[in-house]
Amino acid sequence: MTTPYLTPLHAADLRAAGIPEPWSFGMADKVRFGEIDALQHVNNAVYLKWFENLRVLYFADRDIWNVDGKRPRVVLRNIGLDYIREIKLTDSYIMTGRTTRLGTSSFTMEYAVWVDGQLCTASHAVLVMLNDDNTKRPLPDQIRQMFIDRDGAAQG
């Protein structure tokens, strides 16, 4: 199976690539030379860029960029990574992302990077929605419900 790069992948695409439930959103890409470190595997810092690219595509796919006719401010509060297997220059990979937990103005996303159906990297991030004056903004009801319906996110 040839998986298209840099386009949304949904549940059926992920199952066909050997990625298990509950993952229902992803994106395929390939490792580039500039992403490799002196040990000939993907540099640790590159994963943050990869997850940001996935998050932008995820937000567009889930229509998070439009709240009451405006683009909301969503900022990264913290992130953690677990490096399980190295990824090398010749590897194509699939990143997956989902929202797992909802707060009042924040939500937690989980990410994973897969090569040939094998989990290589796991991550989680807390994101916060802000008003224009940098105060926390409660998650709009339609976004909250979408995270519950599409990703199975839990309250609290």
N, C-alpha and C positions, 0 to 999 in steps of 0.2 A: 504494500500500500504506500502510495506517495502522499504525504501529508503536506498541505500548503503551508508555507512559512508566513508568519506575521498576520494571520487572519484568525478570527475567533474559531475555536473548536468547541463543540458542545458534547453532550454525554455520549451520543452514538459514535462520534469521531474518537473520543477518548477510550471507549471500550474497545474499538477496533484496533487501537494502538497498544492495548494491554494495560491501560490505566484503570484501576478499580473504582467502584462507587465509594464514597459519595461524590467524587469529583465530577463536576458537570460543566466546567469552563476551563479552557486552556488556550495555548498558543504554541505553535512549533517554530523553531529557529535552528540555526547552526552556530557552532562556536567559530569565532573569527580570530585571526592571528593576533590582533591587538588586545584580545581578552586573555591571553596566555601569560603566565608568569615564568620565572626562571626555572621552575620545577616542571615545566611543560604541561601544566594543567590550568584550568580556569582560575584566574586570580580571585581571591576572596571578595574583594570590593566589587567585582563585576556583577555578582549576584544582586546587589542592591539596585543596580541599573536595570538588570533584567526584570526584577520584580516591579519596578516603577513602570516599565514599558507594558508589562502585563496588566498592571492596575489601571493604566490609562485606557487600554482596550476593554477591560472589564467594565469600567465606569461607562464607557460609550455604549457597550452592548446592553448594559442594564439601565441605560438612560438616567444615570445619576448626575450627569452634567447639566441637567435642566430641572431646577426647582423653582416653581412660581415664575418661570420665564427668565431666570438668572442662573448663571453658573455658580454653584456653591463653592465656598472655600473649604477644602478638605486638606488637612495637614497630617503628616506622619509624626506621631508622638514617640513611638519606640518600635524597635524591630529586633528580632533574634533569629539566628541561623544555626542549623545543625548540619554540618558537612558529613555525609554518610559515605559517599563514594566519589572519587575524583572524576572530573569530566575533562576530556582532552580535545585537542584541536580538531580532530577529524569527526567528532561526535555531532550528530543532530540530536536535538532534545525537545521535549515538550514541557512547558511550565503549566502548572494548574493553579487556580486561585478560587477561593470561596470565602464568604463571610460566615463566621461561626458563632459570634457573640455580639449582642447589642447592648449598649449602655444608653444613657439619656442623650448624650451628644457624641458618643464615640461608638466605634465598632471594631471588632477584631477580625482580621483576615488571616487565613492560613494559605501558604504557598508550598509548592513542591516542584522539583525538577526531576524529570524522568529521562533516562536513556534506554532505549529498547525495552520499555516496560519496567525497568528497574529504578526504584527510588534512589536518587543520588543526593538530594539536598531537601531539607524541610525548613520552613520558616513560619514565623507569625509576626504580625504587625498590628499595632493599635493606631487607628486613625481617628481624628477629631474633626467635626464639622464646626466651622466658625462663622460668625457674622462679620460684616465689613469692618467693624471696630475691634476685631480679634477676640470678642467674647464668645464663649461656647454657644452654639446654636443647637437646640434639640433636633434630633433626626426627624425629618418630615414623615408623617404617617405612611405615605405611599412608598417611600424608600424602605422604611422599617418593614412593612408588609412584604415588599418584594424580596428582601433578604431572607425573610422567613419562608416565603413560598418557593423561591428558586434555589436557595442554598441550605435551607433547614436551620437557619441561625436561631440561637436560643436567646431569650431575654435575660438581662442581668449579667 
